Structure formats: C-alpha cells, structure tokens
C-alpha cells in the first residue's frame, strides 16, 4: 500500500515534467498515465511513450511502498492546490487520494492498474559527464540541422557518437550539418557500436534535462541511451540504421583547394541578421555575404516586396586561410541559428570563422572559442548531399 507524505510543489513539478515527456497522443490508455512507486524514503515518478521515458524521484516520509498509475496532469493539478506537504494514499480499488495535512484540501484520482504500465530498463554501462550548458547548445544546433524532416529517415535523426576517443552530437538534413564534440571518453562499452541514433523528440528531452542546471551523465547500452542529472533521468530508445558519414561532407579534403576564411564579430553579425530579417518574410530568405580580402564583410539583402539592405560587419582575415575574397549566398535563418547557439566568449575575441570553399561546397561556420564546434551551411547554389550509405546507394 502506498501511503506517504511529500512536498506538494516538488512532486507537482515531477508530475508535470513526466506528463510533458510522455506527450499527449498516447497509443495506449496506460501511456497517458504516470507511474508512482514507493521506494521507502523516496517516491519515483515514471512516464513513457515507449520511445521516450522520463523518471524523477522526490523525498517522502511514511509507509512509502506500493505502485499507482494515474494521469500525470491530474496529479499535478491536485498538488497545485496544496501549500506545503501533501499526503498520498493508494486505496485498494486503485484510487489515489491526495490530501493536505490540515485537511483543507482533498482530491481523489481514478487510475489504471499499475501492473499494465510498461517495464522500463535503463541503459547500462560506463557513462560520460557533460556540462549542462554545453549539452543544451549542442542539442539546439542538432535540432536545427536535423530539420523538420531530412532527406531520409536517418538524416532526420540526431547522432550521439564517438570519434577519436571523444563523444559528439551531430545532425544533418542532407544540406546543413552540425557537429559538436562534448567531452572526452565514450558513453558506453568500448566494444559497443560507436554511433547511436535518437529521435528529435528524444534530443529535446535531453535539453530539458540539461535545463535542470546539473551535470548530465550519458550512458549507452543495447537499444537504450540513458541520461541522468541529479534525481532525474531520461531513457531513450535507439533508432535503427546508420548515420551518414558526416566527415565525408566536410569540405577541404584531399585535392580540394584551400578555403578563404574570415573572422567576423559575432554580435554585430547577429544584429545585422536581425535587421535584415525585418525586411524578409519572417526572417526567411538568403543574403549575399561578400568579402574582398580586407576590411568588413558586406551583407546584402533584397526583396521585391520590401526593398534592399546593405550593411557592413566588422571582419578581418583569419590566419591560415587562402588569400582573396569571395561572394556567397547563405540562408539567413540558418546562419542566425548557428551564431545564437555559440558559446559567448567573455574575452575580447567574441568572433566566428566563416570559411568559403569554391565549387559549390558548403560554407563552414566555427566558433573562435570552440574549434571543435562547427556548422556546415549549404550555399544557395550548393548541392544536396546524398544521405545514403555507400552500401545502400
């Protein structure tokens, strides 16, 4: 029997987060419910839609044993009416009673059998630790690069992988690409596959977990990826298939000419993009970025409906790049998304590198602070990369 006391606001937060993770369109009635489990001195709340699972625990007192499956939104609504400690009692007929200690508030929630709730097995194996702000930025970039839907199923997924002994997060829609190296080490057994695919929705839950502000531990096992921050955890079912070989998409390979690279001040560039966005339809459209090898980067935008805008952005030649200038058309929203998710440099060099590769290759945007955080932007005349593996071509 579940009979326990817990702080109402903490338990309500867990219930809301669990209900949000489970989603609104449940394929089975039990999946629209959250599972409450008494674990002695704690209560665990679990929600799942069989692809994304969310778990959290809160301290409890009393005879905290037993299991109950109730609608998470109703549980959160009931707990919102209580200030302080809430008393939870699971009755023999499956009804969960929620009462305040002073008996001023009382609610009853009808649930389903807890035995029908799907069993959740967390991923096992050694994990890696990732700073919450780094994970949040990486997910933002990945969700943008994955697009609403990619050229094929795997191009719309987000990849958690390992290369050269480091864990990265990558995504592509076949045109644009984002890759962020997160930390040293591998999130799982070294003998396990080196790439793990998760859905866009699963990646969004990783960002929500990072939003708690705690270090996130990520581990991958057979068919599962588990991420834990404090007393909360997200367990994701891995997708089948293989992620495109993203390193093949990178320009500047053997036999390709050296790129022209310019360092551009990030904040003025964001202001210029925002200004041009007011001339465009909801910020959509392409702008021309031209550089003559010295002086500022010039950004031009023209619309037959609103007018023309041309503005300079402070820039200078980047060390190591080929000499000369360039002129390239880039999607404004894509560049703006890449710049907004870069880590701000508190020093004097809050800039980014824009590399132009001739021959229709994508432009490369890299932070001057995080050399291993970069984004590929398809040029307006660029080609669409084939997301199929060579074996499937």
Secondary structure, 3 states (H helix, E strand, C coil): CEEEEEEHHHHHHHHHHHHHHHCCCCCCHHHHEEEEEEECCEEEEEEECCCEEEEEEEECEEEEEEEEEEEHHHHHHHHCCCCCEEEEEECCCCCEEEEECCCCCEEEECCECHHHCCCCCCCCCCCEEECHHHHHHHHHHHHHHHCCCCCCCHHHCEEEEEECCEEEEEEECCCCEEEEEEEECCCECCCCCCEEEECHHHHHHHHHHHCCCCCEEEEEECCEEEEEECCEEEEEECECCCCCCHHHHCCCCCCCCCCEEEEEEHHHHHHHHHHHHHHCHHHCCEEEEEECCCCCEEEEEEECCCEEEEEEECEEECCCCCCCCEEEEEEHHHHHHHHHCCCCCCCCCCEEEEEECCCCCCEEEEECCCCCEEEEECECCCCCCCCCCHHHC
